[in-house]
Amino acid sequence: MEPVTYSIPTSAEQAVSEFTSSGGGAYYVAGGTTLFDLMKLRVERPGRLIDVTRIGHDTISTSGSELRIGTNATMSDVAADPAIARDYPVLSEALLKGASQQLRNMATVGANLLQRTRCSYFRHGAGAIASAGAVYPCNKLNPGSGCAAIGGLDRAQAIFGVSDACTAVSPGDWPVALTALDAHINILGPSGQRSLPVSALYRLPGDTPHLEFELQPGELITEIVIPKTDAGRRSTYHKVRDRESYAFALASAAVALQFDGRTVERAHVALGGVATKPWRAPATENFLTGKTIGHETALEAARLAFADAQPGRHNGFKIELGIRTLADAVMIASERSA
């Protein structure tokens, strides 16, 4: 057992103040569905937990020109919101396919943005490091130690955004949908408030894979803001996994299409399960613009998205799987009623 102090602030400002005064080692906790799991694995070892479930920031607003979602709203509440389910199925589906009902009832959409990778070397190497030395080197856990997945068992690893230091997949579904729709987050920290695109929240591994998010110490995400778009109703989040019930994606795609008659006027496309961060697909978006959608067009557009893939020893199958997943998503989105 390791001692952990615990506090429950009643405002975001108080939470940030408590973090600043902690002197280091503090973690914010909301639903706890990820953090407590990582604590049990000894991947995360906080000295203080700051419970942010009482600070508010849990409302969902679908009026006006933007969707505004407080980061303490649960995955279940956001997925079930009638306006979101009707007008932005890509968002609702990403949440519904992301976890079991029990977890969705606890997990918040803000903390969901900060999930850490499911790479088995990362998740199961910490205990070995603590007790008997690193059995499997992992640069996320122990910077400079190496990456056991490179040249090893890499079936679930990334084929985009990889580096010589790390190939771990970004695990989330919700961030992929938000990336496709150009969402941004509002942040409160010791230096005040700022805004950041969701796509800019995630760092490529490069030489520093242990630095995963563009957040400064003590910063707290308070709100997710999503521009409204006519493409919302013709959207989907399509996910392929080893088992149908609540597994992480081997490949996924978030697609939203805006039409002028039968012609695509604008396309929003992002990929999950195949990259070290939520992965936008601009080549596919550009190709689809001005096209009418059919199966061959969807396949050709999807192939463009995977033209620069960098597979390892055992995950080359993700290229064809990703192409088929994205092509199916394009077709699903195009066939939905506006």
Backbone hydrogen bonds, N-H to C=O, Kabsch-Sander energy under -0.5 kcal/mol:
donor,donor_aa,acceptor,acceptor_aa,energy
5,T,47,G,-2.2
7,S,49,L,-2.0
15,A,11,S,-2.1
16,V,12,A,-2.4
17,S,13,E,-2.2
18,E,14,Q,-2.5
19,F,15,A,-2.1
20,T,16,V,-2.6
21,S,17,S,-2.0
22,S,18,E,-0.6
22,S,19,F,-1.1
23,G,20,T,-0.6
24,G,19,F,-0.5
27,Y,48,R,-2.2
29,V,50,I,-2.3
36,F,32,G,-1.7
38,L,34,T,-2.2
39,M,35,L,-2.2
40,K,36,F,-2.1
41,L,37,D,-1.5
42,R,39,M,-0.9
43,V,38,L,-2.3
44,E,38,L,-1.3
47,G,25,G,-2.6
48,R,25,G,-1.6
49,L,5,T,-2.9
50,I,27,Y,-2.9
51,D,7,S,-2.8
51,D,49,L,-0.7
52,V,29,V,-2.5
52,V,50,I,-0.5
55,I,52,V,-1.2
61,S,68,R,-3.1
62,T,60,I,-0.5
66,E,63,S,-0.6
67,L,226,I,-3.0
68,R,61,S,-2.6
69,I,224,I,-2.9
70,G,59,T,-3.3
70,G,68,R,-0.5
71,T,222,T,-1.6
72,N,57,H,-3.4
73,A,57,H,-0.5
73,A,70,G,-1.9
75,M,104,R,-0.5
75,M,107,A,-2.4
76,S,104,R,-1.9
78,V,74,T,-2.2
79,A,75,M,-2.5
80,A,76,S,-2.0
81,D,77,D,-0.7
81,D,78,V,-0.8
85,A,81,D,-2.8
86,R,82,P,-2.1
87,D,83,A,-2.8
88,Y,84,I,-2.3
91,L,88,Y,-1.6
92,S,88,Y,-1.5
93,E,89,P,-3.1
94,A,90,V,-1.5
95,L,91,L,-1.6
96,L,92,S,-2.5
97,K,93,E,-2.2
98,G,95,L,-1.1
99,A,95,L,-0.5
104,R,100,S,-2.6
105,N,101,Q,-1.9
106,M,102,Q,-0.7
106,M,103,L,-1.0
107,A,103,L,-3.5
109,V,73,A,-2.5
110,G,71,T,-2.2
111,A,71,T,-0.6
112,N,108,T,-1.8
113,L,109,V,-0.5
113,L,110,G,-1.1
114,L,111,A,-1.8
115,Q,112,N,-1.2
123,R,119,C,-2.6
124,H,120,S,-1.9
125,G,122,F,-0.5
126,A,122,F,-0.5
129,I,125,G,-2.2
130,A,126,A,-2.3
131,S,127,G,-1.9
132,A,128,A,-2.6
133,G,128,A,-1.0
135,V,133,G,-0.7
139,N,146,G,-0.5
142,N,138,C,-3.2
145,S,142,N,-2.2
148,A,137,P,-2.2
150,I,147,C,-0.7
151,G,149,A,-0.7
152,G,149,A,-1.5
154,D,152,G,-1.1
157,Q,154,D,-1.6
158,A,167,T,-3.2
159,I,274,V,-3.1
160,F,274,V,-1.1
163,S,166,C,-2.3
165,A,206,G,-0.5
170,S,275,A,-2.7
176,V,173,D,-0.6
177,A,173,D,-1.6
178,L,174,W,-2.2
179,T,175,P,-2.3
180,A,176,V,-2.1
181,L,177,A,-1.4
182,D,179,T,-1.5
183,A,178,L,-2.3
184,H,225,V,-2.6
185,I,196,L,-3.1
186,N,223,E,-2.7
187,I,194,R,-3.0
188,L,220,L,-2.8
189,G,192,G,-2.3
192,G,189,G,-2.1
194,R,187,I,-2.0
196,L,185,I,-2.2
198,V,183,A,-2.4
200,A,197,P,-1.2
201,L,197,P,-0.5
201,L,198,V,-1.5
202,Y,198,V,-0.5
203,R,212,E,-2.6
208,T,205,P,-1.9
211,L,208,T,-2.0
212,E,210,H,-0.8
214,E,201,L,-2.5
215,L,213,F,-1.2
219,E,216,Q,-2.4
220,L,188,L,-3.2
222,T,186,N,-2.8
223,E,186,N,-1.3
224,I,69,I,-2.8
225,V,184,H,-3.1
226,I,67,L,-2.8
228,K,65,S,-2.1
232,G,229,T,-1.8
235,S,233,R,-1.1
236,T,255,V,-2.3
238,H,236,T,-0.5
238,H,253,A,-2.7
240,V,251,A,-2.9
242,D,248,F,-0.5
246,Y,244,E,-1.1
247,A,243,R,-0.6
250,L,240,V,-2.8
251,A,240,V,-1.6
252,S,272,G,-2.1
253,A,238,H,-2.5
254,A,270,A,-2.8
255,V,236,T,-2.4
255,V,253,A,-0.5
256,A,268,H,-2.1
257,L,231,A,-0.6
257,L,234,R,-2.5
258,Q,266,R,-3.0
260,D,263,T,-3.2
261,G,259,F,-0.5
262,R,260,D,-0.6
263,T,260,D,-1.7
264,V,291,K,-2.9
265,E,258,Q,-3.6
266,R,258,Q,-1.7
268,H,256,A,-2.6
270,A,254,A,-2.0
271,L,279,W,-3.4
272,G,252,S,-2.0
273,G,170,S,-0.7
276,T,160,F,-1.5
279,W,271,L,-2.2
280,R,278,P,-0.6
281,A,269,V,-2.0
285,E,281,A,-2.0
286,N,282,P,-2.8
287,F,283,A,-2.0
288,L,284,T,-2.3
289,T,285,E,-1.3
290,G,264,V,-3.3
291,K,288,L,-2.3
293,I,262,R,-0.5
294,G,292,T,-0.5
298,A,294,G,-2.6
299,L,295,H,-2.3
300,E,296,E,-2.5
301,A,297,T,-2.4
302,A,298,A,-2.2
303,R,299,L,-2.4
304,L,300,E,-1.4
305,A,301,A,-1.0
306,F,302,A,-0.9
306,F,303,R,-0.7
307,A,304,L,-1.2
309,A,306,F,-1.4
310,Q,159,I,-3.4
318,K,315,N,-1.9
319,I,316,G,-1.7
320,E,316,G,-0.6
321,L,317,F,-2.3
322,G,318,K,-2.7
323,I,319,I,-2.3
324,R,320,E,-2.5
325,T,321,L,-2.5
326,L,322,G,-2.7
327,A,323,I,-2.6
328,D,324,R,-2.3
329,A,325,T,-2.0
330,V,326,L,-2.4
331,M,327,A,-2.0
332,I,328,D,-2.7
333,A,329,A,-2.6
334,S,330,V,-2.3
335,E,331,M,-1.5
336,R,333,A,-1.1
